[in-house]
């Protein structure tokens, strides 16, 4: 097997269960595994790559990675969601929800999103896409294409079509929000997910793994949650469920079931040792929740890990309270990007800031804490001791972050400097399973300009369909605001030209 030796001014290794730093370090890869990490290597190598003023570190593990065209921008300033097309009106459900994307568009958006993950140094991803634009859930067929795209790009992924039994609905007259449930559709979605897991687990020499992806706890009935938990344990695969992410969710679950979200999951025996819960922001005693539930102890005893997504949550005015408390209790915390750009560096930076804001304490979190969450934390949540770290025998998944751009500023420690002044665009090279899938910021087979143009056209086509699924069915100009009003229209350019002369 071919040996590749890489050098850089800084290398993040791993020893005795924790990251360590090598100044002027060396990483040697043999095949798809790391052979050596340290200060020097005396053995023979087939290739040497000198990165110079850069940091070689383990690839990022994204527990909630966008596999979609991001629609965050549509809701950034356009509120409330139930009046801006992000909650289905009853009239839309009565007419029969339909797909907003064609099969070809679904295939393109996943490939496009996967390339953006690699571009930002993410080597392992658990993709997520919005179901707002779907007839109901995701399908086996589209995820077969997603697996093909991931294999062609060389991305390590955990895939599984999302499914649900319910969806939020807003009444066309009163504006009240309730739920529409269809148990049969939810169980059919679970069956597709099971079929996919049985047929795709371990494809592409192990780069393609599978997971179960029930949508959100408030869109799942107890029966669907119960069966999902049973299947996850039977197949021994990760199960990801968005939970405790909003006050609305917490209140709706409590009103419907008389239990907190975590009490409900406990009582239907949902948890396994690879359960991932984005986002963990709303538990009893946190963010105004006064309901007396043992949420924290349930979480600790469940063995579930949190997928912390600081950037997308902060955009909605929410932060985790508290990163340090969960960590000190022994709750596993990994990171997710959950939006565009899938910039893990930005999420680490904001994670430090919001943790400190939550406690009004600059010691509440460090750059090392968030870097570890983005690497080891995510890997451990998946039960993968071979990911998220660079040590002999680990998977040869790594990224290279440039430190020689003047915008990076001065340097005493690369991790702190990257979180202070860096971003995902500073990632120059990515290796997955011993193969460079991005070299000098270029991904094989990806034409960035062409892909961006196609993505924009597809996005505009989706926006044009918004009125049919928006309360009152207004024109798009009423759904999507402009930050500033349009400038005055010049009625007579000829006359204006004469006046100027």
KAVENZI-V705051 format. One record per residue. N is the residue number from 0. RES is the residue in one small letter. PHI is phi as a letter, one per 40 degrees, with the letter a starting at -180 (NA if undefined). Layout:
n | res | phi
N | RES | PHI
N | RES | PHI
This chain:
n | res | phi
0 | x | NA
1 | x | c
2 | x | b
3 | x | b
4 | x | b
5 | x | b
6 | x | b
7 | x | a
8 | x | d
9 | x | b
10 | x | b
11 | x | c
12 | x | c
13 | x | a
14 | x | a
15 | x | f
16 | x | g
17 | x | a
18 | x | c
19 | x | a
20 | x | b
21 | x | b
22 | x | c
23 | x | f
24 | x | c
25 | x | b
26 | x | b
27 | x | b
28 | x | b
29 | x | b
30 | x | g
31 | x | b
32 | x | b
33 | x | c
34 | x | c
35 | x | a
36 | x | b
37 | x | i
38 | x | c
39 | x | a
40 | x | a
41 | x | c
42 | x | c
43 | x | c
44 | x | b
45 | x | c
46 | x | a
47 | x | b
48 | x | b
49 | x | b
50 | x | c
51 | x | g
52 | x | c
53 | x | a
54 | x | b
55 | x | c
56 | x | a
57 | x | c
58 | x | c
59 | x | c
60 | x | b
61 | x | b
62 | x | c
63 | x | a
64 | x | c
65 | x | c
66 | x | b
67 | x | a
68 | x | c
69 | x | c
70 | x | b
71 | x | d
72 | x | c
73 | x | c
74 | x | b
75 | x | d
76 | x | b
77 | x | b
78 | x | b
79 | x | c
80 | x | c
81 | x | c
82 | x | b
83 | x | b
84 | x | g
85 | x | b
86 | x | b
87 | x | c
88 | x | c
89 | x | d
90 | x | c
91 | x | c
92 | x | c
93 | x | c
94 | x | c
95 | x | g
96 | x | d
97 | x | b
98 | x | c
99 | x | c
100 | x | b
101 | x | c
102 | x | d
103 | x | c
104 | x | c
105 | x | c
106 | x | c
107 | x | c
108 | x | c
109 | x | c
110 | x | c
111 | x | c
112 | x | c
113 | x | c
114 | x | c
115 | x | c
116 | x | c
117 | x | d
118 | x | d
119 | x | b
120 | x | g
121 | x | c
122 | x | b
123 | x | b
124 | x | b
125 | x | b
126 | x | c
127 | x | a
128 | x | b
129 | x | c
130 | x | c
131 | x | d
132 | x | b
133 | x | b
134 | x | c
135 | x | a
136 | x | b
137 | x | c
138 | x | b
139 | x | d
140 | x | c
141 | x | c
142 | x | c
143 | x | c
144 | x | c
145 | x | c
146 | x | c
147 | x | c
148 | x | c
149 | x | c
150 | x | c
151 | x | c
152 | x | c
153 | x | g
154 | x | c
155 | x | c
156 | x | b
157 | x | b
158 | x | b
159 | x | i
160 | x | c
161 | x | c
162 | x | a
163 | x | a
164 | x | b
165 | x | a
166 | x | a
167 | x | c
168 | x | a
169 | x | b
170 | x | c
171 | x | c
172 | x | c
173 | x | c
174 | x | g
175 | x | c
176 | x | b
177 | x | a
178 | x | b
179 | x | b
180 | x | b
181 | x | a
182 | x | d
183 | x | c
184 | x | c
185 | x | c
186 | x | c
187 | x | c
188 | x | c
189 | x | c
190 | x | c
191 | x | c
192 | x | c
193 | x | c
194 | x | d
195 | x | c
196 | x | c
197 | x | c
198 | x | c
199 | x | b
200 | x | d
201 | x | g
202 | x | c
203 | x | f
204 | x | f
205 | x | g
206 | x | c
207 | x | c
208 | x | b
209 | x | b
210 | x | a
211 | x | b
212 | x | b
213 | x | d
214 | x | c
215 | x | a
216 | x | c
217 | x | c
218 | x | b
219 | x | b
220 | x | c
221 | x | d
222 | x | c
223 | x | c
224 | x | c
225 | x | c
226 | x | c
227 | x | c
228 | x | d
229 | x | c
230 | x | c
231 | x | d
232 | x | c
233 | x | c
234 | x | c
235 | x | f
236 | x | b
237 | x | c
238 | x | b
239 | x | b
240 | x | b
241 | x | c
242 | x | a
243 | x | f
244 | x | b
245 | x | a
246 | x | c
247 | x | d
248 | x | d
249 | x | d
250 | x | c
251 | x | c
252 | x | c
253 | x | c
254 | x | c
255 | x | c
256 | x | b
257 | x | g
258 | x | a
259 | x | c
260 | x | d
261 | x | c
262 | x | c
263 | x | c
264 | x | c
265 | x | c
266 | x | c
267 | x | c
268 | x | f
269 | x | c
270 | x | c
271 | x | b
272 | x | c
273 | x | b
274 | x | c
275 | x | b
276 | x | b
277 | x | c
278 | x | b
279 | x | g
280 | x | c
281 | x | b
282 | x | b
283 | x | d
284 | x | g
285 | x | b
286 | x | f
287 | x | g
288 | x | c
289 | x | c
290 | x | d
291 | x | c
292 | x | b
293 | x | c
294 | x | d
295 | x | c
296 | x | c
297 | x | c
298 | x | c
299 | x | c
300 | x | c
301 | x | c
302 | x | g
303 | x | c
304 | x | b
305 | x | c
306 | x | b
307 | x | c
308 | x | b
309 | x | d
310 | x | c
311 | x | c
312 | x | c
313 | x | c
314 | x | d
315 | x | c
316 | x | g
317 | x | b
318 | x | b
319 | x | c
320 | x | b
321 | x | b
322 | x | d
323 | x | c
324 | x | c
325 | x | c
326 | x | c
327 | x | c
328 | x | c
329 | x | g
330 | x | c
331 | x | c
332 | x | b
333 | x | b
334 | x | b
335 | x | b
336 | x | c
337 | x | g
338 | x | a
339 | x | b
340 | x | c
341 | x | c
342 | x | c
343 | x | c
344 | x | c
345 | x | c
346 | x | c
347 | x | c
348 | x | c
349 | x | c
350 | x | c
351 | x | c
352 | x | c
353 | x | c
354 | x | c
355 | x | c
356 | x | c
357 | x | d
358 | x | b
359 | x | f
360 | x | a
361 | x | c
362 | x | c
363 | x | c
364 | x | a
365 | x | b
366 | x | d
367 | x | c
368 | x | d
369 | x | c
370 | x | c
371 | x | c
372 | x | c
373 | x | c
374 | x | b
375 | x | c
376 | x | d
377 | x | c
378 | x | c
379 | x | c
380 | x | c
381 | x | c
382 | x | g
383 | x | b
384 | x | c
385 | x | c
386 | x | b
387 | x | g
388 | x | a
389 | x | b
390 | x | a
391 | x | d
392 | x | g
393 | x | c
394 | x | c
395 | x | c
396 | x | b
397 | x | a
398 | x | b
399 | x | b
400 | x | b
401 | x | c
402 | x | b
403 | x | b
404 | x | c
405 | x | d
406 | x | c
407 | x | c
408 | x | g
409 | x | c
410 | x | b
411 | x | b
412 | x | a
413 | x | c
414 | x | c
415 | x | c
416 | x | c
417 | x | c
418 | x | c
419 | x | c
420 | x | b
421 | x | c
422 | x | a
423 | x | d
424 | x | c
425 | x | c
426 | x | c
427 | x | b
428 | x | a
429 | x | b
430 | x | b
431 | x | b
432 | x | f
433 | x | g
434 | x | b
435 | x | c
436 | x | c
437 | x | b
438 | x | b
439 | x | f
440 | x | g
441 | x | b
442 | x | b
443 | x | d
444 | x | g
445 | x | b
446 | x | c
447 | x | d
448 | x | c
449 | x | c
450 | x | c
451 | x | c
452 | x | c
453 | x | c
454 | x | c
455 | x | c
456 | x | c
457 | x | c
458 | x | c
459 | x | c
460 | x | c
461 | x | c
462 | x | c
463 | x | c
464 | x | c
465 | x | d
466 | x | d
467 | x | c
468 | x | b
469 | x | b
470 | x | d
471 | x | g
472 | x | f
473 | x | c
474 | x | c
475 | x | d
476 | x | c
477 | x | c
478 | x | c
479 | x | b
480 | x | c
481 | x | b
482 | x | d
483 | x | b
484 | x | c
485 | x | c
486 | x | c
487 | x | c
488 | x | c
489 | x | c
490 | x | c
491 | x | b
492 | x | c
493 | x | c
494 | x | c
495 | x | c
496 | x | c
497 | x | c
498 | x | c
499 | x | c
500 | x | c
